[in-house]
Amino acid sequence: GNFINGYAGARVKEELDIPFFVSLHTQPDQTRANPEVDFKTKIFYALSKGVEKYTLKRADKVSCVYGSILDYAKNNGAADPFIAYNVLNPDKIVPKNEYSNSGTLKILYVGRVIPAKNPENIIRALQDTKAELTVVGSGSKEQELTELVNTLKLEDQVRFIPSMPN
């Protein structure tokens, strides 16, 4: 990453003269601009801003798991960032030719349940569908999402599973 862990990696590179690789999974400027981000997250991102350029300028390689992160990486000093999608078995990914579904569509959301990664629109999209959603994760939006599910009467279609420690 390019926060305190990235800063530590950059310092290790400087001290030991070894290669340094950064993998970006978020676009911090988008999170900073999101008015729904909770106070704790705002503080983290504000304090981290100082080390982002330091980290990215010193990295030998910077990968971005989404194309939307490339500009952020370039604008913050990454020499030649590249996209390395965060997927398993990428050679087996092919465009679908047909999208029909004979049974109930099963949707799995795995991630923090926070303003920057909010599955609210997925929940809303379940109305009047033959689909089920399982949300695996914890965060500051849990209670609000549970209330939304109850308000929309989607209790039979949405299941929440809290995250567990590694």
N, C-alpha and C positions, 0 to 999 in steps of 0.2 A: 504494500500500500504506500501511500505518500503522506501519511500522517507521522506520528511519533515513531512508529516502527520503520517507516521509510527514512526518517532522519537518522535513526540508529544505524540502519544499513549503509547509508551514505558515509557516516563517520567510520564504520568498520572498513569500508572500501578505502577511505583515505589513509587509515592507519596501517592496514595490511596490504594495500595495493592489490586488491582482488576484484573481479568483476561484480557488478551490482545490477540486479534485475528488479524492476517494479511492475506489478500487475495491478492495473486500475479497474475496480469494479463499480465505482460510483463517479458521479460528476459533481464535485463539491459545490461549484458555483450555482448549480440548479437547486441544491438543497438549501444553500444560503438565501436564495431568492424566494423560497417557498414560505408564504406567510403562515402556513399551518404547522410549521415545524415547532416542536416543543422547546421550551427554554433551555433545557439541558443539552439538547442537540445543537441549538444555536451557539451556546457557549463553546462546545467542543469544536465546531467548525470555525468559529471566530479565532480561537486559540491555535488551531491547526494551520490556518492560512499562512502563517509565518514560515512554516517548514516545507510547504508544498513545492515552491520553486526551488528551494535548496535541494530537495530530494530529486526532483525531476531533472534538473540541470546536471546532476552528478551521475545519474543512472546510465549504464552502458546500453541497456535495452529497456523499453517501456512497452508493455502490451496493454491493450484496452479490450475489455470483454464485450464492448458494444461500440459500434461506429460513432455513436453520438458523443463518445468520450474523447475522440481523436483531437478535435479542436481545442478542448480544455488542455490536453496534454501538450500540444504544440505551443499554445499561448503561455504555458507555464514553464517552458524551457526544455521539454523533451526533444532530443535531437531528431529522432526518426521513429516515432511511435507506430505501432502496427496493431491490427485487430487480430485477436485470438479468442474467438467466441468461447464462452464458458459452457461447452456442451460435451457430452460423452459420445464417442463413436461418430465423429462428424462425417466420415465417409459413407455412413448409412442414411444420412439425412437427404431426402429427396422431396421435391415439391409434390404435394398431393394432387391427384387428378380428380378425385371424387370425395365429397364431404358428407354424404348421407350417413345417417346413424340409425340403426334399427332399435337400439335400446336407450337406456338412460345415459346421457353424456356424463362422464366422471371428470371433474376438474380438480387438479391439485395445485394449491398455492403454498409454496414453502418460502418463508422469509420473515423478516421482522415486521411486526404489525405497528408501524410508525407512520407519521404523516408523509415522509418521503417515499414510502413503499406501501401505500394504502390500497388494499384490495376492495375498497368500497364500490367501485364501478363494476367489478366482477359480480359482487353480491346483487347490486341493482339489476344487472343484466339477466339474472336468474328468473326474474318475474315472468310468468307465463311460458316457462320453458320446461322441457323434460331433461333437467340437468341437476347434478349434485356437486357441491363444492366442499372440499376439505381444506381448511386453513391450518397449516402447521407453522406455529411461530408465536412469539410473545412481543408485547410492546405497549406503548402508551395509548393506542387506539382500540385495544381489546374490548373494553366496556362499551364504547361508542358503537363498534361494529355489532356486538351482541344485541344492543338495543335496536339497531337498524334491522337486523334479521327478524327480531320480534315484531317490530312495527310493520314490516313487509309481509309478515306471516310466512317466513321461509324456514322455520325451525326444522322441517322435515327434509330440507334441501341443503342446509349448511351445517357443517360440523367443525368445531374448533378443537385443536390439539395444541397445548402449550409446548414451547420448546423445552428441551432438556439439556443438561450440561454435557459437554463432550465426554 
